[in-house]
Amino acid sequence: MKPTQKPKRPHFSSGPCSKRPGWSPDHLKNALVGRSHRSKEAKACIQEVIERSITLLGIPDDYVCGIVPASDTGAVEIALWSLLGERGVDMLAWESFGSGWVTDVIRQLKLEHVRVLKADYGDLPDLSSASWSNDVVFTWNGTTSGVKVPNADWIWDNREGLSICDATSAAFAMDLPWDKLDVATWSWQKVMGGEAAHGMLVLSPRAVRRLETYTPPWPLPKIFRLTKNGKLIQGIFQGDTINTVSMLCIEDALDGLRWAEEIGGLPALIGRSQSNLQAVEDWVSKTPWIDFLANDRATRSNTSICMKIVDAWYRSLPKEEQAVKAKQLVKILEEEEVAYDFGSYRDAPPGVRLWGGATVDADDTRLLLPWLDWAFEQIKD
Ligand SMILES: Cc1ncc(COP(=O)(O)O)c(C=O)c1O
């Protein structure tokens, strides 16, 4: 039977993600557009984003947090290019984004002492085999496979290298143990549903020490430079951004952070995201045609909820046909205006990926699920 009720907000994309409930462009009316980002007022807004992020996420006082160019990719690249090369590096990858960082380190930075710890979509590499005399680069939540690290127990307290974590689809929806992270990055358009533009970069005292004691042998473009004369450029972490920021995006980021505080801060954000996963788990447990891509429940993402079709008819199709059918399912529901942009990522196995971050209402997720059942029947015809 075709369901009758549609999700109120059909936004299930994994980036840019749904805006917060109640968002409208009116909330941007106080944006300091047309003002210099170096003006006192603009700098105060930029600084406010930093401070509210620090407070909300519980980032320790001795860490620094800054806004950098080029979204999460910019933040990760800045970290890799500025910090790596002092020692060997372990690169952990189990989906597309982690694999991208591996390519960077091997093909672009051309580092010699690189160990790649890889796993296929659905699994994690053996985290316990990471070598902490090396730097270790990893993604907290693999957005394209829906596999996250289950905890940080595998990160040594007495590590010699740095732990460098791409946390873009984890921050604000999963607990990040800051004492285990020397570098963490994220972008605004994910869990908080902000406008995409800038990246956030958090550095521990150990990461700052590395920056101040080690100079990589390769040239660093201006937008990657975090130090001057061997000292951290403090301004970057105090509202003095490397280059021009969008004041509209700054205002939007503030709007998201204020909303998060109003609803109860980080526990409320995590709770909202967990409710989305719970809704999907309840449905998957009684739905034989679909299953999670994550093979281990402990690694199942509550933000990028990736699923594969396991129905016998579907699995009997040739691989290319499976991909076509999965796309067809997504298209049917887009045309019905029930859900947008929830196809699996282009490099991932065919299936569906529902964003379950904090800005998505679990009621909407619940309303979508019977539509998935209906759409699956349609693609079988
Ligand atoms: C884990 C991960 N890393 C990096 C990126 C790239 O982020 P951005 O587009 O903000 O640069 C994404 C985007 O989805 C991601 O999910």
The ligand as a Tripos MOL2 file, in Angstrom:
@<TRIPOS>MOLECULE
LIG
   16    16     1     0     0
SMALL
NO_CHARGES

@<TRIPOS>ATOM
      1 C1         34.3010   12.0070    6.3600 C.3       1 LIG1
      2 C2         34.3210   13.1640    5.4160 C.ar      1 LIG1
      3 N1         35.4770   13.7970    5.1750 N.ar      1 LIG1
      4 C3         35.5350   14.8370    4.3380 C.ar      1 LIG1
      5 C4         34.4250   15.2980    3.6760 C.ar      1 LIG1
      6 C5         34.5330   16.4640    2.7540 C.3       1 LIG1
      7 O1         33.9550   17.5320    3.4160 O.3       1 LIG1
      8 P1         33.7990   18.9780    2.7950 P.3       1 LIG1
      9 O2         32.9410   18.8520    1.5990 O.co2     1 LIG1
     10 O3         33.1840   19.7330    3.9340 O.co2     1 LIG1
     11 O4         35.1720   19.4570    2.4670 O.co2     1 LIG1
     12 C6         33.1940   14.6740    3.8800 C.ar      1 LIG1
     13 C7         32.0010   15.1150    3.1580 C.2       1 LIG1
     14 O5         30.9630   14.4780    3.1510 O.2       1 LIG1
     15 C8         33.1500   13.5930    4.7820 C.ar      1 LIG1
     16 O6         31.9890   12.9860    5.0190 O.3       1 LIG1
@<TRIPOS>BOND
     1     1     2 1
     2     2     3 ar
     3     2    15 ar
     4     3     4 ar
     5     4     5 ar
     6     5     6 1
     7     5    12 ar
     8     6     7 1
     9     7     8 1
    10     8     9 2
    11     8    10 1
    12     8    11 1
    13    12    13 1
    14    12    15 ar
    15    13    14 2
    16    15    16 1
@<TRIPOS>SUBSTRUCTURE
     1 LIG1         1 GROUP 0 **** ****
